[in-house]
Amino acid sequence: MRDSVYRINMNTISFKAFCGLQELDKSFIGSPEYLGIAYFWGSNGCKHYLREASVAHRRRVHDLWIKAGLDLAGETLEHYKIIQQVTKLAVPTTREELQ
């Protein structure tokens, strides 16, 4: 499927289907096949920006973190810079704000 308008409405699938997709997507974390459904970030401040991000934004952040050589469970200013670039949200910009 390479149709640029193909979409799965996650609000209309069953809970069982969602859980199946989420489990599959967990196996894709760290690879180009990541779909943007499963949580890939660590238990740190990044989660506050990525939990509510769209599937497309999650996938873009994931791919950019990998391209930048960042640890997917990490939390640095570079992680936040990419989150801001993709989501346009206000994020920490100094080391003091990360504390």
C-alpha positions in Angstrom: 0.0 0.0 0.0 1.7 3.2 -1.1 -1.5 5.2 -1.6 -0.8 8.5 0.1 -4.4 8.9 1.2 -4.8 5.4 2.8 -5.7 5.7 6.5 -6.8 3.5 9.3 -9.2 5.3 11.6 -7.9 4.2 15.0 -11.1 5.5 16.6 -13.3 3.0 14.8 -11.3 -0.3 15.2 -12.0 -2.7 18.0 -10.0 -2.8 21.2 -8.7 -6.3 20.2 -7.6 -5.0 16.8 -5.9 -2.0 18.5 -4.0 -4.3 20.9 -2.9 -6.5 18.1 -1.6 -3.5 16.1 0.1 -2.1 19.2 1.9 -5.4 19.9 3.0 -5.7 16.2 4.3 -2.1 16.3 6.3 -2.8 19.5 8.3 -5.2 17.4 9.0 -2.5 14.9 10.4 0.0 17.3 13.9 1.1 16.2 13.2 0.1 12.6 11.8 1.9 9.5 8.7 -0.3 9.8 7.6 1.5 13.0 3.9 2.6 12.5 3.6 5.3 15.2 1.2 3.4 17.5 3.4 1.8 20.2 5.2 3.9 22.8 8.9 4.0 21.9 10.2 6.7 24.4 11.5 6.2 27.9 9.9 7.0 31.2 11.0 10.6 31.2 9.7 14.1 30.3 9.5 13.3 26.6 6.4 11.2 27.3 4.4 14.3 28.1 4.8 15.5 24.6 4.6 12.2 22.7 1.7 10.4 24.4 -0.9 12.8 22.8 1.0 13.2 19.6 -0.5 12.0 16.4 0.6 8.7 14.9 2.3 10.6 12.1 4.1 12.9 14.6 5.3 9.9 16.6 6.6 8.2 13.6 8.4 11.3 12.4 10.0 11.9 15.8 11.0 8.2 16.0 12.6 8.3 12.6 14.5 11.6 13.3 15.8 10.4 16.7 17.2 7.3 15.0 18.7 9.3 12.1 20.3 11.6 14.7 21.7 8.6 16.6 19.7 9.3 19.7 18.8 6.7 22.3 15.0 6.2 22.0 14.8 6.0 25.8 16.9 9.1 26.3 16.1 12.7 27.3 18.4 15.4 26.0 17.9 18.8 24.5 18.4 17.3 21.1 15.4 14.9 21.8 13.3 17.9 22.7 14.5 20.0 19.7 13.2 17.2 17.4 9.9 17.0 19.3 9.5 20.7 18.9 10.4 20.7 15.2 7.8 18.0 14.5 5.0 18.9 16.8 5.5 22.7 17.1 4.9 22.4 20.9 6.8 24.5 23.4 9.5 22.2 25.0 12.4 22.6 27.3 15.2 24.5 25.6 17.8 24.7 28.4 19.5 22.2 30.7 17.9 24.0 33.7 14.4 23.3 32.3 15.2 19.6 32.1 15.9 19.4 35.8 
